[in-house]
Amino acid sequence: MENIVPIKREVHTSISAISSPFGTISMKACADYLGVALSTLYTWRKKGDIPADCFKEVGGTIFVLARNMRRFFES
């Protein structure tokens, strides 16, 4: 969790601006937006550093739920 704290301070509501009409963004787009490697985002997900309700898996593809992610980073 200590690795994610500095990023939480930097993220603001504009994460929703990059989401689809369905309120989802790709893991890659989210990692790029956060300025971290895609593997880092997957690690945070796996370790539970980012809550599971920030992600949705559909047909083996993981999407980020922009509203939930924004809410997490604003907390």
TORDO-805302 format. One record per residue: x, z, y of N, C-alpha, C in turn; residue number from 1. Coordinates in nm, 4 decimals, padded with zeros to 6 digits. Last residue first. Layout:
<sites>
SITE      n_px      n_pz      n_py     ca_px     ca_pz     ca_py      c_px      c_pz      c_py   nr
SITE         X         Z         Y         X         Z         Y         X         Z         Y  NUM
...
</sites>
This chain:
<sites>
SITE      n_px      n_pz      n_py     ca_px     ca_pz     ca_py      c_px      c_pz      c_py   nr
SITE  -01.0463  -00.1657   00.8978  -01.0640  -00.0215   00.8694  -00.9370   00.0570   00.8848   75
SITE  -00.9890  -00.4289   00.9221  -01.0266  -00.3574   01.0452  -01.0395  -00.2070   01.0228   74
SITE  -00.9440  -00.5099   00.6650  -00.8298  -00.5069   00.7555  -00.8622  -00.4355   00.8875   73
SITE  -01.2089  -00.4897   00.5617  -01.0994  -00.4094   00.5057  -00.9839  -00.3977   00.6055   72
SITE  -01.3411  -00.6831   00.7171  -01.3840  -00.5431   00.7234  -01.2734  -00.4499   00.6711   71
SITE  -01.2082  -00.9125   00.6281  -01.1993  -00.8711   00.7693  -01.2342  -00.7236   00.7834   70
SITE  -01.2929  -00.9123   00.3621  -01.1499  -00.9009   00.3937  -01.1313  -00.8539   00.5374   69
SITE  -01.5667  -00.9490   00.3927  -01.5169  -00.8264   00.3308  -01.3689  -00.8038   00.3620   68
SITE  -01.5687  -01.2019   00.5159  -01.6304  -01.0873   00.5822  -01.5772  -00.9557   00.5255   67
SITE  -01.4352  -01.3706   00.3245  -01.3810  -01.3475   00.4583  -01.4379  -01.2227   00.5248   66
SITE  -01.3443  -01.3419   00.0125  -01.4670  -01.3261   00.0896  -01.4271  -01.2800   00.2292   65
SITE  -01.1400  -01.5725  -00.1458  -01.1428  -01.4536  -00.0612  -01.2741  -01.4537   00.0153   64
SITE  -01.1473  -01.6811  -00.4880  -01.1719  -01.7025  -00.3459  -01.1700  -01.5688  -00.2736   63
SITE  -01.0016  -01.8062  -00.7747  -01.0259  -01.6867  -00.6943  -01.0400  -01.7267  -00.5479   62
SITE  -01.1223  -01.9787  -01.0514  -01.0606  -01.9894  -00.9191  -01.0994  -01.8678  -00.8370   61
SITE  -01.2709  -01.9505  -01.2797  -01.1270  -01.9299  -01.2889  -01.0518  -01.9425  -01.1571   60
SITE  -01.5345  -01.9803  -01.1884  -01.4745  -02.0799  -01.2772  -01.3242  -02.0700  -01.2863   59
SITE  -01.4699  -01.7720  -00.9353  -01.5693  -01.8704  -00.9778  -01.4977  -01.9745  -01.0626   58
SITE  -01.4313  -01.4546  -00.8073  -01.3770  -01.5531  -00.8998  -01.4897  -01.6421  -00.9492   57
SITE  -01.3758  -01.3129  -00.4995  -01.4799  -01.3642  -00.5887  -01.4159  -01.4704  -00.6767   56
SITE  -01.2726  -01.0275  -00.3068  -01.2447  -01.1472  -00.3853  -01.3645  -01.1843  -00.4707   55
SITE  -01.3252  -00.7894  -00.1991  -01.2752  -00.8905  -00.1057  -01.2530  -01.0244  -00.1756   54
SITE  -01.3807  -00.6087  -00.3922  -01.4958  -00.6763  -00.3298  -01.4545  -00.7755  -00.2213   53
SITE  -01.1375  -00.4936  -00.4606  -01.1882  -00.6030  -00.5434  -01.3038  -00.6774  -00.4773   52
SITE  -00.9226  -00.4177  -00.1797  -01.0373  -00.3900  -00.2678  -01.0890  -00.5151  -00.3399   51
SITE  -00.5778  -00.4279  -00.2022  -00.6924  -00.4862  -00.1323  -00.8110  -00.4695  -00.2271   50
SITE  -00.4378  -00.2912  -00.3904  -00.4085  -00.2615  -00.2499  -00.5164  -00.3199  -00.1582   49
SITE  -00.4602  -00.3455  -00.6579  -00.5716  -00.2772  -00.5936  -00.5444  -00.2376  -00.4498   48
SITE  -00.2764  -00.4970  -00.7880  -00.2465  -00.3537  -00.7744  -00.3606  -00.2751  -00.7110   47
SITE  -00.3962  -00.7515  -00.7594  -00.3756  -00.6937  -00.8925  -00.3530  -00.5426  -00.8859   46
SITE  -00.3830  -00.7860  -00.4792  -00.5115  -00.7870  -00.5505  -00.4993  -00.7156  -00.6843   45
SITE  -00.1085  -00.7796  -00.4360  -00.1930  -00.6792  -00.3710  -00.3275  -00.6695  -00.4407   44
SITE  -00.0410  -01.0099  -00.5876   00.0093  -00.8774  -00.6264  -00.0760  -00.7675  -00.5657   43
SITE  -00.1649  -01.2125  -00.4384  -00.2057  -01.1889  -00.5776  -00.1610  -01.0510  -00.6253   42
SITE  -00.0139  -01.1840  -00.2031  -00.1580  -01.1614  -00.1997  -00.2114  -01.1352  -00.3407   41
SITE   00.2379  -01.2555  -00.3032   00.2158  -01.1218  -00.2472   00.0676  -01.0882  -00.2447   40
SITE   00.2039  -01.5229  -00.3695   00.2297  -01.4260  -00.4769   00.2089  -01.2826  -00.4288   39
SITE   00.1856  -01.6348  -00.1163   00.0679  -01.6337  -00.2018   00.0841  -01.5318  -00.3140   38
SITE   00.3501  -01.4431   00.1365   00.3547  -01.5372   00.0249   00.2268  -01.5250  -00.0577   37
SITE   00.1958  -01.4018   00.4604   00.2627  -01.3507   00.3411   00.2645  -01.4600   00.2352   36
SITE   00.0350  -01.4423   00.6822   00.1801  -01.4575   00.6959   00.2578  -01.3986   00.5796   35
SITE  -00.2352  -01.4517   00.6795  -00.1736  -01.3187   00.6875  -00.0223  -01.3247   00.7049   34
SITE  -00.2679  -01.7280   00.6534  -00.3197  -01.6597   00.7719  -00.2535  -01.5238   00.7910   33
SITE  -00.1557  -01.7653   00.3991  -00.0961  -01.8301   00.5160  -00.1390  -01.7592   00.6439   32
SITE  -00.3404  -01.6169   00.2479  -00.1989  -01.5778   00.2503  -00.1289  -01.6377   00.3724   31
SITE  -00.5718  -01.7702   00.2968  -00.5659  -01.6301   00.3375  -00.4212  -01.5825   00.3472   30
SITE  -00.5023  -02.0137   00.1834  -00.5338  -02.0076   00.3266  -00.5259  -01.8645   00.3768   29
SITE  -00.4689  -01.9280  -00.0853  -00.3570  -01.9867  -00.0104  -00.3816  -01.9782   00.1400   28
SITE  -00.7243  -01.8475  -00.1573  -00.6171  -01.7483  -00.1576  -00.4995  -01.7991  -00.0746   27
SITE  -00.9705  -01.9914   00.0621  -00.8825  -01.9950  -00.0547  -00.7784  -01.8844  -00.0439   26
SITE  -01.2653  -01.8251   00.1716  -01.1437  -01.9012   00.1998  -01.0582  -01.8980   00.0736   25
SITE  -01.6178  -01.8051   00.2415  -01.5014  -01.7885   00.1550  -01.3841  -01.8703   00.2084   24
SITE  -01.8587  -01.8479   00.3642  -01.7873  -01.7241   00.3941  -01.6681  -01.6991   00.3049   23
SITE  -01.9747  -02.0875   00.3422  -02.0154  -01.9876   00.2432  -01.9440  -01.8547   00.2637   22
SITE  -01.8468  -02.2433   00.5259  -01.9844  -02.2023   00.5561  -02.0371  -02.0955   00.4591   21
SITE  -01.5157  -02.0899   00.5082  -01.6114  -02.1980   00.4857  -01.7509  -02.1521   00.5272   20
SITE  -01.2989  -01.9424   00.7602  -01.3773  -01.9418   00.6371  -01.4717  -02.0609   00.6306   19
SITE  -01.1640  -01.9097   00.9906  -01.1070  -02.0051   00.8957  -01.1874  -02.0126   00.7670   18
SITE  -01.3005  -01.7152   01.1280  -01.2972  -01.8490   01.1863  -01.2421  -01.9527   01.0892   17
SITE  -01.2519  -01.4766   01.0069  -01.3791  -01.5435   00.9783  -01.3796  -01.6872   01.0295   16
SITE  -01.0197  -01.3997   01.1256  -01.0127  -01.4428   00.9854  -01.1417  -01.5138   00.9462   15
SITE  -01.0652  -01.2970   01.3766  -01.0546  -01.4424   01.3646  -01.0374  -01.4899   01.2204   14
SITE  -01.0628  -01.0188   01.3979  -01.1841  -01.0854   01.3515  -01.1699  -01.2354   01.3314   13
SITE  -00.7220  -00.9542   01.2955  -00.8410  -00.9256   01.3742  -00.9541  -01.0165   01.3289   12
SITE  -00.4167  -00.8084   01.1885  -00.5314  -00.8959   01.1613  -00.6505  -00.8540   01.2454   11
SITE  -00.2247  -00.6127   01.2394  -00.2156  -00.7414   01.3078  -00.3410  -00.8277   01.2939   10
SITE  -00.2632  -00.3937   01.0799  -00.2625  -00.3718   01.2247  -00.2682  -00.5034   01.3019    9
SITE  -00.2292  -00.4974   00.8284  -00.3622  -00.4509   00.8681  -00.3707  -00.4335   01.0186    8
SITE   00.0465  -00.5323   00.8239  -00.0391  -00.6498   00.8344  -00.1785  -00.6091   00.8787    7
SITE   00.1421  -00.2713   00.7894   00.1739  -00.3456   00.9123   00.0845  -00.4676   00.9313    6
SITE   00.0180  -00.2132   00.5275  -00.0185  -00.1424   00.6508   00.0209  -00.2192   00.7765    5
SITE   00.1252  -00.3338   00.3043   00.0083  -00.3955   00.3668  -00.0261  -00.3324   00.5019    4
SITE   00.3285  -00.1784   00.2071   00.3597  -00.3139   00.2528   00.2452  -00.3765   00.3303    3
SITE   00.2058   00.0546   00.1184   00.2884   00.0614   00.2393   00.3234  -00.0767   00.2936    2
SITE   00.0820   00.0000  -00.1199   00.0000   00.0000   00.0000   00.0860   00.0000   00.1257    1
</sites>
